[in-house]
Amino acid sequence: MIRTYKYGEITKEEIFSRTETTVNVEAVVAEIIENVKTNKDSALKLYSEKFDKVKLEALEVTKQEIEQAVNAVEPEFIEILKKASKNIYEFHSRQVRNSFLINERDGVVIGQKVIPIEKVGLYVPGGTAAYPSSVLMNCIPAKIAGCPQIVMVTPPSKDGSVNPHILAAAYIAGVDRVFKVGGAQAVAALAYGTETIPQVDKIVGPGNAFVAEAKKQVFGRVSIDMIAGPSEILVIADGTCNAKYVAADLLSQAEHDKMASAVLVTDSEELAKKVSEELERQIPLLSREEIARTSIDNNGKIIITTDINQAVEVANSIAPEHLEICVDEPFMYLDKIKNAGSIFMGKYCPEALGDYMAGPNHTLPTSGTARFSSPLSVDDFVKKTQFSYFTRDALKALCKDVEYFANKEGLGAHAKSAVIRFDED
């Protein structure tokens, strides 16, 4: 059963603390990465036999396999994927940054170029955690950014096929190439390249502890989106809320995995009691009952505050991945929210809407990192470079300042590189 606290009885660190068993995967992942670096495709095929229980002749998914998958998926789901894609595109297209140029000083031109990352690798989990929505959320911003090549890796099934819903999403989103490989070995392949899989410049997408550790270890060789922790949701709700809705929203994240955190912050003891009872009613009805039960019992919490403003203080202090503001006038509190991955406003905006259809991205900062980081966006798929042009006269106007500044830092060669151009004056 979920635990209930009064505000002040539990610290912000404890609110999203988790009962967990730490598994040290660092050495295992390092060995996998080194093997893939050395043995490339042959290592990937051996790991497929070992972990996925399948012997693969070819690693790349053919166009024919993708066409077959799209045709095999029910037409209704294809239409939903297209509708979701449209919403995601419309939202993310507003994020596009433009290059700029400034020439307001005589003889000086300065500016910034916004350049798409050339090759992006998208990791998509398989098995019970196969999420077509993540394909859309990761690929569409990269397409909007103008990335020339987007490749996807995802684990194969035991028969050597790839989840058809994943392939349908990849087709609709515009993924260029798809490979049948998962786990830390897939991350290594994207980071270093093999005979079949191209080396990329950035790796994005969710994964288990081995995938997260692999992304951490290859960072620097390539860029990554983030190291995401278990899912988390914080619901701010007042006494007018329907306990059934609130409980369902908490469970929408609790069912992700046993490490997920679901927290209700409310100013109503009556709502707290009703939500606790409703959780006990709804959990046995879930297909992922065991996962949700463990998550709620170990990591779920209800915090009772004096008012909603205090609930906002709690939210800001812990910076949740998903934040629901379930009150009648949610926009009264929007400006007060400083730290959250994604905010869901009102009583009819469940977090699940954002996972699939609303349009904003569902790849979000976790574990309090929303204090300093942002949801996945078009910005993640571009890089910026800057340029400067000075005429001789423009340089001369600043030459003495450069010389003085450089000498102040003890860097004589810096100073000389500017003044040498005027030695003959």
C-alpha positions in Angstrom: 0.0 0.0 0.0 1.2 3.5 -0.8 2.6 5.5 2.2 1.2 8.8 3.3 3.1 11.7 4.9 2.4 15.2 6.1 4.5 17.9 4.6 7.8 18.2 6.5 7.8 14.5 7.6 9.9 13.5 4.6 12.8 15.2 2.9 12.8 16.1 -0.8 15.6 13.5 -1.3 13.3 10.8 0.2 10.2 11.7 -1.8 11.6 10.1 -5.0 14.0 7.7 -3.2 13.7 4.2 -4.4 14.1 0.7 -2.9 16.6 -0.8 -5.3 19.2 -3.4 -5.7 22.3 -1.9 -7.2 23.7 -4.0 -10.0 27.2 -3.2 -11.1 27.2 -3.5 -14.9 30.2 -1.3 -15.6 32.7 -4.1 -16.2 30.3 -6.2 -18.3 29.5 -3.3 -20.5 33.1 -2.3 -20.9 34.0 -5.8 -22.1 31.1 -5.8 -24.6 32.1 -2.5 -26.0 35.8 -3.6 -26.4 34.7 -6.8 -28.1 32.5 -4.9 -30.6 35.3 -2.4 -31.3 37.6 -5.3 -32.1 35.4 -7.9 -33.8 32.5 -5.7 -35.1 29.7 -7.7 -36.9 30.9 -11.0 -35.7 30.7 -9.9 -32.1 27.2 -8.5 -32.7 26.0 -11.9 -34.1 27.5 -13.8 -31.2 25.8 -11.5 -28.7 22.5 -12.0 -30.6 22.9 -15.8 -30.2 23.8 -15.3 -26.5 21.2 -12.7 -25.4 18.4 -12.8 -28.0 18.6 -16.6 -28.7 18.7 -16.1 -32.5 21.3 -16.7 -35.2 21.3 -13.9 -37.7 22.6 -14.1 -41.2 22.2 -10.4 -41.8 22.0 -7.5 -39.3 20.1 -5.0 -41.5 16.3 -5.0 -41.8 15.5 -5.1 -45.6 13.0 -2.8 -47.3 10.9 -5.8 -48.0 10.8 -6.7 -44.3 9.7 -3.1 -43.5 7.0 -3.2 -46.1 5.7 -6.5 -44.8 5.6 -5.1 -41.3 3.7 -2.1 -42.4 1.2 -4.2 -44.2 0.9 -6.6 -41.2 0.0 -3.8 -38.8 -3.7 -3.0 -38.4 -4.7 0.0 -40.5 -6.2 1.8 -37.5 -2.8 1.8 -35.8 -1.1 3.2 -38.9 -3.6 6.1 -38.9 -3.0 6.7 -35.2 0.8 6.7 -35.8 0.3 9.3 -38.6 -1.9 11.5 -36.4 0.6 11.3 -33.6 3.4 12.1 -36.0 1.5 15.2 -37.3 1.1 16.5 -33.7 4.7 15.9 -32.8 5.9 17.5 -36.0 3.7 20.6 -35.5 5.1 21.1 -32.0 8.7 20.5 -32.7 8.8 22.5 -35.9 8.4 25.6 -33.7 11.7 24.8 -32.0 13.8 25.4 -35.1 16.7 27.8 -34.6 18.0 30.0 -37.4 21.6 31.0 -38.2 22.3 34.7 -37.7 24.7 37.3 -39.0 25.6 40.7 -37.4 27.4 43.4 -39.4 26.6 46.5 -37.4 30.2 47.6 -36.9 32.3 48.9 -39.8 34.5 46.1 -41.2 33.2 43.4 -38.9 31.0 40.5 -39.7 30.2 38.0 -36.9 27.6 35.3 -36.7 26.4 31.8 -35.9 25.6 28.8 -38.1 23.2 26.2 -37.0 24.2 22.8 -38.5 22.3 19.5 -38.3 24.2 16.6 -36.8 25.2 14.4 -39.7 24.5 10.9 -38.4 22.1 10.0 -35.5 21.6 6.6 -34.0 18.3 5.8 -32.4 18.1 3.0 -29.8 14.7 1.3 -29.4 14.2 -1.4 -26.8 12.5 -4.7 -27.6 10.6 -7.3 -25.7 7.9 -6.0 -23.3 9.4 -2.5 -23.5 8.9 -2.0 -27.3 7.5 1.5 -27.7 6.7 2.7 -31.2 6.0 6.1 -29.6 9.7 6.5 -28.7 10.6 6.0 -32.4 8.4 9.0 -33.3 9.5 11.1 -30.4 13.2 10.6 -31.2 13.2 10.5 -35.0 10.9 13.4 -35.9 12.9 16.2 -34.2 16.0 14.8 -35.9 14.2 15.0 -39.3 13.0 18.5 -38.6 16.6 19.5 -37.7 17.7 18.2 -41.1 19.9 15.3 -40.0 21.0 13.6 -43.2 21.1 10.1 -41.8 19.1 8.5 -39.0 19.7 4.8 -38.2 17.8 2.7 -35.7 18.9 -0.3 -33.7 16.5 -2.6 -32.0 16.7 -6.2 -30.6 15.4 -9.0 -32.8 12.8 -11.6 -31.7 13.8 -15.3 -31.4 12.7 -15.8 -35.0 14.9 -13.1 -36.2 12.1 -10.6 -36.9 11.6 -7.1 -35.5 8.5 -6.0 -33.8 6.2 -4.9 -36.7 4.8 -1.9 -34.8 8.3 -0.6 -34.2 9.1 -1.0 -38.0 5.8 0.7 -38.9 6.7 3.7 -36.7 10.2 3.8 -38.2 8.7 3.9 -41.7 6.3 6.7 -40.9 8.9 8.7 -38.9 11.4 8.5 -41.7 14.2 6.4 -40.2 16.8 5.7 -43.0 18.2 2.3 -41.9 17.2 -0.3 -39.3 19.4 -2.9 -37.7 18.6 -6.0 -35.7 20.8 -5.5 -32.6 20.1 -4.5 -29.1 21.7 -4.0 -25.7 25.1 -2.5 -24.9 26.5 -4.1 -28.1 24.1 -2.0 -30.2 25.3 1.2 -28.5 28.9 0.2 -29.1 28.2 -0.5 -32.7 26.7 3.0 -33.2 29.6 4.6 -31.4 32.5 2.8 -33.2 30.9 1.5 -36.4 31.1 -2.1 -37.8 31.2 -3.5 -41.3 27.4 -3.1 -41.5 26.4 -0.4 -39.0 27.7 3.1 -39.6 29.4 5.1 -36.9 27.1 7.9 -35.7 27.7 11.3 -34.1 24.9 11.1 -31.5 22.9 8.3 -29.8 19.4 8.8 -28.4 16.7 6.6 -27.0 15.8 4.7 -23.8 17.1 1.4 -22.6 17.8 -0.8 -19.6 20.7 -0.5 -17.2 23.2 -2.0 -19.7 22.2 0.4 -22.4 22.4 3.4 -20.1 25.8 2.3 -18.9 27.0 1.8 -22.5 25.8 5.3 -23.4 27.7 6.7 -20.4 30.9 4.9 -21.5 30.8 5.9 -25.1 30.0 9.6 -24.3 32.8 11.7 -25.6 33.3 9.4 -28.5 29.8 10.4 -29.5 27.2 12.7 -28.0 24.1 11.2 -26.2 20.7 12.6 -25.3 20.7 11.8 -21.5 21.1 9.1 -18.9 17.5 8.5 -18.0 16.5 6.9 -14.7 13.3 5.1 -13.9 10.0 6.8 -14.8 8.5 9.2 -12.3 5.3 11.2 -11.9 4.2 13.8 -9.4 0.5 14.7 -9.4 -0.6 17.9 -7.7 -4.3 17.6 -6.9 -6.8 19.5 -4.8 -9.9 18.1 -3.0 -12.1 18.6 -6.0 -10.3 16.0 -8.0 -11.7 12.6 -8.9 -9.7 10.0 -6.9 -10.2 7.4 -9.7 -8.5 9.7 -12.2 -5.6 10.5 -9.9 -5.0 6.9 -9.0 -5.1 5.9 -12.7 -2.5 8.6 -13.5 -0.2 7.4 -10.8 -0.4 3.9 -12.1 0.3 5.0 -15.7 3.9 5.4 -14.6 4.0 2.8 -11.9 3.4 0.1 -14.5 6.6 1.0 -16.4 8.9 -0.8 -14.0 9.3 -1.8 -10.4 11.7 1.1 -9.9 9.2 3.8 -11.1 8.1 6.5 -8.6 4.5 7.7 -8.4 3.8 10.6 -6.0 0.7 12.5 -5.1 0.9 15.9 -3.4 -2.4 17.2 -2.2 -3.9 19.7 0.2 -6.8 17.3 1.0 -6.6 14.5 3.5 -9.9 13.1 2.2 -8.5 12.9 -1.4 -5.3 11.2 -0.1 -7.4 8.5 1.6 -9.6 8.0 -1.4 -6.7 7.8 -3.8 -5.0 5.2 -1.6 -8.2 3.1 -1.6 -8.6 3.5 -5.3 -5.0 2.4 -6.0 -5.8 -0.8 -4.1 -8.9 -1.3 -6.3 -7.2 -0.6 -9.6 -3.9 -2.4 -9.2 -5.3 -6.0 -9.3 -7.1 -5.1 -12.6 -3.8 -4.2 -14.4 -2.1 -6.5 -16.9 1.2 -5.4 -15.3 -0.1 -5.9 -11.8 3.1 -7.2 -10.3 5.2 -4.3 -11.6 2.7 -1.7 -10.5 2.3 -3.3 -7.1 6.0 -3.3 -6.4 6.4 0.3 -7.6 3.6 1.6 -5.5 4.5 -0.3 -2.4 8.2 0.5 -2.5 8.4 3.9 -4.2 4.9 5.4 -4.1 4.1 8.2 -1.7 1.3 10.7 -0.9 2.3 14.1 0.6 -0.3 16.2 2.3 0.4 19.9 2.2 -1.4 22.9 3.7 -2.3 24.3 0.3 -1.6 24.0 -3.4 1.1 26.7 -3.3 3.0 24.5 -0.9 2.5 21.6 -3.3 4.1 23.6 -6.0 7.1 24.2 -3.7 7.4 20.4 -3.3 7.3 20.0 -7.1 10.0 22.6 -7.6 12.2 21.1 -5.0 12.4 17.7 -6.6 12.0 18.6 -10.3 9.9 15.6 -11.4 10.0 14.1 -14.9 6.2 14.3 -15.3 4.2 16.9 -13.4 0.4 16.9 -13.4 -1.4 20.0 -12.1 -4.9 18.6 -11.5 -6.9 21.6 -10.5 -9.7 23.7 -12.1 -7.4 26.7 -12.9 -4.0 25.2 -13.6 -2.7 28.2 -15.4 -2.7 30.1 -12.1 0.3 27.9 -11.1 2.1 27.5 -14.4 4.5 30.5 -13.9 5.3 29.2 -10.4 6.6 25.9 -11.8 10.4 26.2 -12.2 11.6 22.6 -12.3 9.7 19.9 -14.3 10.4 17.8 -17.4 6.9 18.1 -18.8 3.8 19.7 -17.3 0.2 18.4 -17.8 -2.4 21.0 -17.0 -5.9 20.4 -15.7 -8.1 17.4 -14.9 -8.4 16.2 -18.4 -4.7 16.0 -19.4 -3.3 12.7 -18.2 0.4 12.1 -18.6 -0.4 9.3 -21.1 -1.7 11.9 -23.5 1.8 13.3 -23.7 3.3 9.9 -24.2 1.5 9.4 -27.4 -0.6 12.1 -29.0 -0.3 15.6 -27.6 2.9 16.6 -29.5 5.5 17.7 -26.9 8.3 15.2 -26.5 8.1 12.3 -24.0 11.9 11.9 -23.7 12.4 13.8 -20.4 15.0 14.5 -17.7 14.6 12.3 -14.7 16.0 12.0 -11.1 15.9 15.8 -10.5 17.9 16.7 -13.6 15.0 18.9 -14.8 16.6 21.5 -12.5 19.2 22.0 -15.3 18.2 20.0 -18.4 15.3 19.9 -20.9 13.1 17.5 -22.8 14.5 16.1 -26.1 14.0 18.7 -28.8 15.2 19.8 -32.2 18.1 21.5 -30.4 19.5 18.1 -29.5 20.0 17.3 -33.2 21.9 20.4 -34.2 25.2 21.9 -33.4 26.2 25.5 -33.6 29.4 27.0 -34.9 30.4 30.7 -35.0 32.4 32.9 -37.4 34.1 36.2 -37.4 35.4 38.4 -40.2 37.4 41.6 -39.6 39.0 44.0 -42.2 42.4 45.4 -41.5 41.0 48.7 -40.2 38.5 46.8 -37.9 41.3 44.8 -36.4 43.5 47.9 -35.9 40.7 49.5 -33.9 40.8 46.7 -31.4 44.5 45.6 -31.7 45.7 47.5 -28.6 42.8 46.0 -26.5 43.7 42.5 -27.7 47.4 43.1 -26.8 46.6 44.5 -23.4 44.1 41.7 -22.6 46.6 39.0 -23.8 49.5 40.4 -21.8 47.3 40.6 -18.7 46.8 36.8 -19.0 50.5 36.3 -19.7 50.0 35.1 -23.2 52.5 37.0 -25.2 52.0 35.0 -28.4 48.4 35.9 -28.4 49.3 39.6 -28.2 51.9 39.2 -30.9 49.5 37.6 -33.4 47.5 40.7 -33.4 50.1 43.5 -33.3 52.5 41.8 -35.8 50.0 42.7 -38.6 50.8 46.4 -38.0 54.6 46.2 -37.4 55.3 48.0 -40.7 52.9 50.9 -40.1 
